[in-house]
């Protein structure tokens, strides 16, 4: 899933910023593929995604002069709860990845941005803008098409879609908690604390589901940790403050496209015209959600 910064965009983003933006989305798009390949179980793969990069995240926080200690109990408690929600987001999403198409997983896994948009309207006590209304209508229509198609294929794929939507809800509450902690912690420090506090939750969930925790083949979970938690989040943290919501929304479209290609190439997943229509409607709704939001909310690593 994508990261958004509460920063003012620069006037003249250069070509490297754009490469970083697209590179971050590309790296995150391969996350579901690594989850499918991991032999440790999908939730256990999420555990290793959080644990393996911890030393590097600590070094990055130190290099950017972001403190790792010295916070009050209230701040640490809020970030710890955010870490728990982050872990539940990953657990739900990774279970969904195993049960539905990779393209569906990428689209529904980003549903938290639409939920956040609705919450922003409620909190601001204002009427929705045209882009926000259109986004909600298209999201509902596209989701209905995709879930209907999943049910036609197999009830298990519909369950996978619903798990990915559930992940979007956890992601929404996670963003609400961290948006106020961003200034006190810094992005790398916040990601470090959210990762180590979320890891025990994923361990408990994996054991409860009866998954094998220790992988026999390490390269998929190492690839997941590097692609999603280090490269993907690192590039997005660097780039997203430099672009308008429209550009960010368009860049977001690269994730499900890459996931569909990966699903076709690696697992023989096919997509029909009706599936494509549903994906286009949901993807366009995500773009309109970005256009309609008055301001970016915070770093939200996922």
GIRA-V500206 format. One record per residue. N is the residue number from 1. RES is the residue in one small letter. SS is DSSP state (A for helix, B for strand, O for the rest). PSI is psi in whole degrees, 0 to 359 (999 if undefined). D_LAST is the distance of its C-alpha to the last C-alpha in Angstrom with 2 decimals. Layout:
N_RES_SS_PSI_D_LAST, N_RES_SS_PSI_D_LAST
This chain:
1_x_O_162_4.57, 2_x_O_163_5.99, 3_x_O_138_6.76, 4_x_O_138_10.17, 5_x_O_141_12.97, 6_x_O_79_15.91, 7_x_O_160_18.51, 8_x_O_132_21.52, 9_x_O_147_21.40, 10_x_O_161_24.08, 11_x_O_325_27.17, 12_x_O_74_27.29, 13_x_O_137_24.08, 14_x_O_182_25.42, 15_x_A_329_24.80, 16_x_A_324_22.66, 17_x_A_318_20.14, 18_x_A_319_20.05, 19_x_A_320_19.78, 20_x_A_318_16.80, 21_x_A_311_15.10, 22_x_A_324_15.99, 23_x_A_321_15.37, 24_x_A_315_11.71, 25_x_A_321_11.37, 26_x_A_316_13.73, 27_x_A_317_11.98, 28_x_A_329_8.72, 29_x_A_335_11.37, 30_x_O_356_12.94, 31_x_A_310_10.26, 32_x_A_327_12.09, 33_x_A_315_15.30, 34_x_A_322_14.80, 35_x_A_318_13.98, 36_x_A_324_17.23, 37_x_A_340_19.16, 38_x_O_135_18.35, 39_x_O_11_21.45, 40_x_O_356_19.97, 41_x_O_150_18.67, 42_x_A_318_15.26, 43_x_A_321_14.24, 44_x_A_325_15.85, 45_x_A_321_13.89, 46_x_A_323_10.68, 47_x_A_312_12.99, 48_x_A_331_13.95, 49_x_A_323_10.55, 50_x_A_324_10.40, 51_x_A_314_14.17, 52_x_A_322_15.26, 53_x_O_359_13.71, 54_x_A_313_14.94, 55_x_A_319_18.24, 56_x_A_320_16.97, 57_x_A_322_14.54, 58_x_A_317_17.67, 59_x_A_319_19.81, 60_x_A_321_17.71, 61_x_A_315_17.81, 62_x_A_318_21.53, 63_x_A_331_22.16, 64_x_O_14_20.83, 65_x_O_40_22.86, 66_x_O_119_20.09, 67_x_O_147_21.53, 68_x_O_348_20.17, 69_x_O_176_22.99, 70_x_O_16_25.35, 71_x_O_155_23.27, 72_x_O_163_24.89, 73_x_A_326_24.33, 74_x_A_315_23.12, 75_x_A_315_20.31, 76_x_A_323_19.35, 77_x_A_319_19.60, 78_x_A_317_17.28, 79_x_A_324_14.55, 80_x_A_317_15.41, 81_x_A_322_15.10, 82_x_A_320_11.67, 83_x_A_321_10.83, 84_x_A_316_12.63, 85_x_A_322_10.80, 86_x_A_317_7.35, 87_x_A_318_9.52, 88_x_A_325_11.14, 89_x_A_310_8.22, 90_x_A_319_7.69, 91_x_A_312_11.49, 92_x_A_316_12.23, 93_x_A_316_10.20, 94_x_A_324_11.71, 95_x_A_319_15.05, 96_x_A_322_14.91, 97_x_A_323_14.37, 98_x_A_340_17.55, 99_x_A_355_19.49, 100_x_O_181_18.96, 101_x_O_150_18.93, 102_x_A_323_16.06, 103_x_A_316_16.51, 104_x_A_318_16.42, 105_x_A_318_13.24, 106_x_A_319_11.46, 107_x_A_307_13.36, 108_x_A_332_13.10, 109_x_A_339_9.39, 110_x_O_11_9.34, 111_x_O_343_12.14, 112_x_A_331_10.64, 113_x_A_324_11.78, 114_x_A_319_15.23, 115_x_A_319_15.40, 116_x_A_323_14.60, 117_x_A_316_17.36, 118_x_A_318_19.80, 119_x_A_321_19.19, 120_x_A_323_19.91, 121_x_A_318_23.18, 122_x_A_314_24.15, 123_x_A_323_23.55, 124_x_A_351_25.48, 125_x_O_53_28.16, 126_x_O_163_28.64, 127_x_O_150_29.25, 128_x_O_148_26.64, 129_x_O_167_27.08, 130_x_A_321_28.13, 131_x_A_325_24.84, 132_x_A_319_23.01, 133_x_A_314_25.67, 134_x_A_320_25.52, 135_x_A_316_21.72, 136_x_A_319_22.10, 137_x_A_314_25.12, 138_x_A_321_23.64, 139_x_A_316_20.46, 140_x_A_316_22.81, 141_x_A_312_25.15, 142_x_A_320_22.72, 143_x_A_320_21.01, 144_x_A_320_24.54, 145_x_A_311_25.57, 146_x_A_318_22.73, 147_x_A_325_23.04, 148_x_A_319_26.80, 149_x_A_321_26.70, 150_x_A_319_24.56, 151_x_A_325_27.19, 152_x_A_325_29.93, 153_x_A_308_28.56, 154_x_O_142_27.84, 155_x_A_334_26.85, 156_x_A_327_24.25, 157_x_A_327_22.31, 158_x_A_319_22.45, 159_x_A_320_21.09, 160_x_A_317_18.14, 161_x_A_316_17.53, 162_x_A_324_17.86, 163_x_A_321_15.36, 164_x_A_323_12.71, 165_x_A_319_14.02, 166_x_A_321_13.91, 167_x_A_322_10.19, 168_x_A_323_10.17, 169_x_A_314_12.54, 170_x_A_321_10.72, 171_x_A_321_7.78, 172_x_A_309_10.86, 173_x_A_327_12.51, 174_x_A_315_9.74, 175_x_A_318_9.96, 176_x_A_323_13.71, 177_x_A_320_13.98, 178_x_A_346_12.36, 179_x_O_331_13.99, 180_x_O_340_17.29, 181_x_O_347_16.33, 182_x_A_314_15.03, 183_x_A_328_18.67, 184_x_A_327_19.83, 185_x_A_320_17.30, 186_x_O_153_16.12, 187_x_A_315_12.66, 188_x_A_320_13.16, 189_x_A_319_14.94, 190_x_A_316_12.45, 191_x_A_322_9.67, 192_x_A_310_12.60, 193_x_A_322_13.70, 194_x_A_328_10.55, 195_x_A_311_10.34, 196_x_A_332_14.06, 197_x_A_334_14.45, 198_x_A_336_11.95, 199_x_A_315_13.59, 200_x_A_327_16.90, 201_x_A_317_15.57, 202_x_A_325_14.24, 203_x_A_314_17.62, 204_x_A_316_19.56, 205_x_A_319_17.93, 206_x_A_317_18.61, 207_x_A_321_22.15, 208_x_A_324_22.78, 209_x_O_354_21.98, 210_x_O_22_24.28, 211_x_O_148_21.93, 212_x_O_131_23.02, 213_x_O_316_20.83, 214_x_O_117_22.46, 215_x_O_148_22.03, 216_x_O_326_25.25, 217_x_O_118_23.69, 218_x_O_338_21.22, 219_x_A_328_20.30, 220_x_A_318_17.65, 221_x_A_328_15.55, 222_x_A_318_16.35, 223_x_A_320_15.37, 224_x_A_315_11.95, 225_x_A_316_11.47, 226_x_A_314_13.01, 227_x_A_312_11.60, 228_x_A_316_7.82, 229_x_A_333_7.79, 230_x_A_297_11.01, 231_x_A_307_12.18, 232_x_A_306_9.33, 233_x_A_322_7.84, 234_x_A_313_11.53, 235_x_A_322_13.02, 236_x_A_321_10.96, 237_x_A_321_11.68, 238_x_A_319_15.19, 239_x_A_326_15.75, 240_x_A_337_14.36, 241_x_A_353_16.90, 242_x_A_0_19.66, 243_x_O_158_19.40, 244_x_O_162_20.32, 245_x_A_325_18.18, 246_x_A_315_20.13, 247_x_A_320_19.29, 248_x_A_317_15.53, 249_x_A_318_15.97, 250_x_A_320_18.13, 251_x_A_327_15.81, 252_x_A_330_13.16, 253_x_A_339_15.98, 254_x_A_332_15.89, 255_x_A_304_12.91, 256_x_A_328_14.91, 257_x_A_312_18.06, 258_x_A_321_17.06, 259_x_A_321_15.81, 260_x_A_315_19.19, 261_x_A_317_21.08, 262_x_A_319_19.50, 263_x_A_322_20.28, 264_x_A_315_23.78, 265_x_A_319_24.50, 266_x_A_329_23.28, 267_x_A_4_23.82, 268_x_O_21_26.37, 269_x_O_134_24.39, 270_x_O_157_26.35, 271_x_O_127_25.70, 272_x_O_181_28.62, 273_x_A_318_29.59, 274_x_A_317_28.63, 275_x_A_316_25.13, 276_x_A_320_24.82, 277_x_A_315_26.02, 278_x_A_318_23.48, 279_x_A_321_20.60, 280_x_A_316_22.24, 281_x_A_315_22.64, 282_x_A_320_19.02, 283_x_A_316_17.94, 284_x_A_324_20.63, 285_x_A_324_19.61, 286_x_A_322_16.15, 287_x_A_313_18.23, 288_x_A_327_20.60, 289_x_A_320_18.01, 290_x_A_322_17.05, 291_x_A_322_20.79, 292_x_A_339_21.67, 293_x_O_135_19.46, 294_x_O_332_21.73, 295_x_O_152_19.30, 296_x_O_150_15.70, 297_x_O_315_14.44, 298_x_O_172_12.33, 299_x_O_131_9.66, 300_x_O_77_6.45, 301_x_O_133_3.88, 302_x_O_999_0.00
